[in-house]
Amino acid sequence: MGVPTKVQLIKRKQSEQWYINFPSSIAQAMEFERGETVEWFIEDKGTLALKRLKVPPSVLKKKQME
């Protein structure tokens, strides 16, 4: 299931910035941290992929090892 999110544009005199905000539920489920750096990749004109540079360990793998 996807979560609809609007793309926002802020225009200034000499520049413009585009924003896509994560809904809180997704950010919490992904365990994002404030200030975390991520990379965006364009797969095609319909798919934008986000890659985390530091991925937290899996909860499932922790439980299986115990």
N, C-alpha and C positions, 0 to 999 in steps of 0.2 A: 504494500500500500504506500502510495506517495503522499507527501505533504505539500499542498500548494503554497508557493512563496512568490511574492512579487519582486521584480527587479526594479530597483530605484535608481534614479539619475539625479545628480546634483550638478547643475551648470553654474559655472563661475565666469567671470569676464574672459579669462584666458585659458580656462581648462574645464574639464568635466570629469566627474567620478561616478562610477557605477557601483552599486551595492547589492549584495544578496545576503540577507540575514538568515541565520539558522534559527528555526523554532527551538525554544528551550528544551522541549522533549527530545529532540534529536541530539542536541549538544550534550545533554545529560546522559543519554543512552550510549553515546560514543565516548563518554568520559573526556571531553575536551577540557583543556586547561586554559585559563586566561593567558593571552599572549602567545599561544602555541602557533608555530609556523607550519603552514601547509602549502602544497603545490597544486595548481590547477592544470589539467591536461584537456585539450580539445580532441575528443575521439572523432566526432563528426559534427555537423551543424545541429544535431538533435541530442548530443550527449556530451556533457561536461563532467569530467571525473576529478575527484579530489583525492590527493594522496597525502597521508600523514607522514612526517619525517621521523617521528618517535611514536611508535605504537605501544600502548600499554599491554602487559601480558594478558592472555585470555583467562577468564574466570573458569571456563570449562576445563582447560588444561591443568589448572591448579588443583581442582577437585579430583580429577582422574589420577593425579600423581599421589595424592594423599591416601 
